[in-house]
Amino acid sequence: MFTIVEVDNVSRKSSPGRAEIYNISPGGLKMYTKYDLSLKKYNIKIDIMFQLIGRSFSFSGTPVWQIEGHDSGYYYGIDLDIDDHTQKDLIERIKQHSASSSK
């Protein structure tokens, strides 16, 4: 899930939107959603929440690119704002997920 928290440097709070994460790394992620965030018109910041290997994560992030996808949806590249401790935890969870998925 994600919420829009800022539009053009003005605080906002949208209703939660559903998103699917396709790729994730310690610094960013690729997600798909039905929502058009109109990145060509607006500078947006979001909060994104997800679970990975039994741990909930919540990050602020900035969408940096948008590509129209299938079923009238959109793919987004999100740069995550993440501290070093959480980044290390996320890396370990990604490794665990990759190991369990490759079996």
Backbone hydrogen bonds in HBPLUS format (Angstrom, degrees):
<---DONOR---> <-ACCEPTOR-->    atom                        ^
c    i                          cat <-CA-CA->   ^        H-A-AA   ^      H-
h    n   atom  resd res      DA  || num        DHA   H-A  angle D-A-AA Bond
n    s   type  num  typ     dist DA aas  dist angle  dist       angle   num
A0049-MET N   A0001-MET O   2.87 MM  48  5.40 167.1  1.88 155.6 159.2     1
A0002-PHE N   A0017-GLY O   2.90 MM  15  5.27 145.5  2.02 143.7 153.9     2
A0017-GLY N   A0002-PHE O   2.74 MM  15  5.27 160.2  1.77 156.3 163.4     3
A0003-THR N   A0047-ASP O   2.89 MM  44  5.36 151.1  1.98 150.2 159.0     4
A0047-ASP N   A0003-THR O   2.89 MM  44  5.36 156.3  1.95 153.4 161.3     5
A0014-SER N   A0004-ILE O   3.08 MM  10  5.22 155.9  2.14 146.8 152.1     6
A0005-VAL N   A0045-LYS O   2.92 MM  40  5.73 165.5  1.95 142.7 147.3     7
A0012-ARG N   A0005-VAL O   2.87 MM   7  4.74 169.7  1.88 114.8 116.5     8
A0006-GLU N   A0045-LYS O   3.33 MM  39  4.99 144.0  2.46 140.2 132.6     9
A0045-LYS N   A0006-GLU O   2.99 MM  39  4.99 152.0  2.07 138.9 139.9    10
A0007-VAL N   A0010-VAL O   2.94 MM   3  5.31 160.4  1.98 149.0 151.3    11
A0010-VAL N   A0007-VAL O   2.99 MM   3  5.31 151.3  2.08 111.9 120.9    12
A0008-ASP N   A0043-ASN O   2.70 MM  35  4.88 164.8  1.72 151.5 156.5    13
A0020-GLU N   A0032-TYR O   2.87 MM  12  5.15 160.0  1.91 148.7 155.3    14
A0032-TYR N   A0020-GLU O   2.78 MM  12  5.15 149.6  1.88 145.8 156.3    15
A0022-TYR N   A0030-LYS O   2.76 MM   8  5.46 165.4  1.78 153.1 158.0    16
A0030-LYS N   A0023-ASN O   2.89 MM   7  5.09 158.3  1.94 139.0 141.8    17
A0025-SER N   A0028-GLY O   2.82 MM   3  5.35 159.8  1.86 173.2 167.8    18
A0028-GLY N   A0025-SER O   3.36 MM   3  5.35 144.3  2.50 100.8 110.2    19
A0080-LEU N   A0027-GLY O   2.90 MM  53  5.45 167.9  1.92 134.4 137.6    20
A0029-LEU N   A0078-ILE O   2.99 MM  49  5.31 148.0  2.10 141.2 151.0    21
A0078-ILE N   A0029-LEU O   2.85 MM  49  5.31 169.1  1.86 164.5 166.7    22
A0031-MET N   A0076-TYR O   2.96 MM  45  5.34 156.9  2.02 147.4 154.8    23
A0076-TYR N   A0031-MET O   2.80 MM  45  5.34 151.1  1.89 152.7 159.7    24
A0033-THR N   A0074-TYR O   2.96 MM  41  5.54 155.8  2.02 153.6 161.2    25
A0074-TYR N   A0033-THR O   2.75 MM  41  5.54 160.7  1.78 164.9 170.5    26
A0041-LYS N   A0038-SER O   2.96 MM   3  5.51 149.2  2.05 114.0 123.0    27
A0042-TYR N   A0038-SER O   3.02 MM   4  6.21 156.4  2.08 155.3 162.9    28
A0046-ILE N   A0061-GLY O   2.90 MM  15  5.36 165.5  1.92 151.2 156.1    29
A0061-GLY N   A0046-ILE O   2.80 MM  15  5.36 147.1  1.91 155.9 159.0    30
A0048-ILE N   A0059-PHE O   2.79 MM  11  5.43 158.7  1.83 157.5 164.9    31
A0059-PHE N   A0048-ILE O   2.95 MM  11  5.43 161.1  1.98 154.1 158.8    32
A0050-PHE N   A0057-PHE O   3.04 MM   7  5.44 156.5  2.09 144.8 150.8    33
A0057-PHE N   A0050-PHE O   2.74 MM   7  5.44 166.5  1.76 173.9 176.4    34
A0052-LEU N   A0055-ARG O   2.93 MM   3  5.44 155.7  1.99 148.3 154.3    35
A0055-ARG N   A0052-LEU O   3.18 MM   3  5.44 154.1  2.25 109.0 116.7    36
A0081-ASP N   A0060-SER O   2.87 MM  21  5.52 171.2  1.88 155.9 153.4    37
A0062-THR N   A0079-ASP O   2.85 MM  17  5.21 153.7  1.92 145.2 153.1    38
A0079-ASP N   A0062-THR O   2.94 MM  17  5.21 167.0  1.96 145.0 141.9    39
A0064-VAL N   A0077-GLY O   2.72 MM  13  5.58 166.4  1.74 162.3 166.8    40
A0077-GLY N   A0065-TRP O   3.10 MM  12  5.18 154.8  2.17 130.4 135.3    41
A0067-ILE N   A0075-TYR O   2.91 MM   8  5.14 157.2  1.96 144.4 149.6    42
A0075-TYR N   A0067-ILE O   2.77 MM   8  5.14 168.9  1.78 160.3 162.7    43
A0069-GLY N   A0073-GLY O   2.76 MM   4  5.12 168.3  1.77 133.2 133.6    44
A0073-GLY N   A0070-HIS O   2.97 MM   3  5.67 149.4  2.06 122.5 130.2    45
A0087-GLN N   A0083-ASP O   2.88 MM   4  6.02 152.0  1.96 151.6 160.9    46
A0088-LYS N   A0084-ASP O   2.98 MM   4  6.23 155.7  2.04 150.2 155.0    47
A0089-ASP N   A0085-HIS O   3.14 MM   4  6.45 158.4  2.19 145.7 151.4    48
A0090-LEU N   A0086-THR O   2.83 MM   4  6.04 159.6  1.87 151.2 156.9    49
A0091-ILE N   A0087-GLN O   2.92 MM   4  6.15 157.7  1.97 148.8 154.6    50
A0092-GLU N   A0088-LYS O   3.06 MM   4  6.34 160.9  2.10 149.1 153.5    51
A0093-ARG N   A0089-ASP O   2.99 MM   4  6.27 157.5  2.04 149.6 156.0    52
A0094-ILE N   A0090-LEU O   2.84 MM   4  6.08 155.4  1.90 152.6 159.6    53
A0095-LYS N   A0091-ILE O   2.96 MM   4  6.21 159.5  2.00 150.6 155.9    54
A0096-GLN N   A0092-GLU O   2.97 MM   4  6.23 159.8  2.01 148.1 153.5    55
A0097-HIS N   A0093-ARG O   2.88 MM   4  6.05 158.5  1.92 147.7 153.9    56
A0098-SER N   A0094-ILE O   2.84 MM   4  6.05 159.9  1.88 151.1 156.8    57
A0099-ALA N   A0095-LYS O   2.90 MM   4  6.11 159.2  1.95 150.6 156.1    58
A0100-SER N   A0096-GLN O   2.98 MM   4  6.19 160.0  2.02 148.2 153.4    59
A0101-SER N   A0097-HIS O   2.88 MM   4  5.99 143.5  2.02 144.7 155.0    60
A0102-SER N   A0098-SER O   3.08 MM   4  6.14 138.1  2.26 142.7 151.6    61
